Amino acid sequence: MTRRGDGEAQFSAGGETYRLKFDFNALADFESIAGAAVWGALDRFAEGEATAEDLRAMLCACLQEHHAGITLRAAGRLMSEGRQALSRAMESALAAPASEDESGEPQAATSPAA
């Protein structure tokens, strides 16, 4: 099977470029920042019901890899510009990987209903 995306995305705000990394460390950082288990938040994201606190905490957590020490308040100020990048990073990391045929060539992922 091929690898999923790298869970990274970037955006610009205030003349700066910010890089997000959605990975296991970001999930653990989310739990530390939010004081709650990440799995419930991921369900809310998937259902389109994430709270403002979920969004801000996840953006802050995903910024830590490349912008260590960024605060929750600073992440909140970046939310307007960073929200779409956060979605791209999460989608990249959580996307179903494509399968490979016997030659090792990537094939399109098929739906379970097919």
CORZIMO-V507521 format. One record per backbone hydrogen bond with DSSP energy under -1.0 kcal/mol. CO is the residue of the C=O (numbers start at 1). NH is the residue of the N-H. If there is no record, write none. Layout:
# CORZIMO-V507521
CO/NH + CO/NH
This chain:
# CORZIMO-V507521
7/22 + 9/20 + 11/18 + 13/16 + 16/13 + 18/11 + 20/9 + 23/27 + 24/28 + 25/29 + 26/30 + 27/31 + 28/32 + 29/33 + 30/34 + 31/35 + 38/42 + 39/43 + 40/44 + 41/45 + 42/46 + 43/47 + 44/49 + 45/48 + 51/55 + 52/56 + 53/57 + 54/58 + 55/59 + 56/60 + 57/61 + 58/62 + 59/63 + 62/21 + 63/67 + 67/70 + 71/75 + 72/76 + 73/77 + 74/78 + 78/82 + 79/83 + 82/86 + 83/87 + 84/88 + 85/89 + 86/90 + 87/91 + 88/92 + 89/93 + 90/94 + 91/95 + 92/5 + 98/2 + 99/107 + 101/104 + 105/101 + 111/114
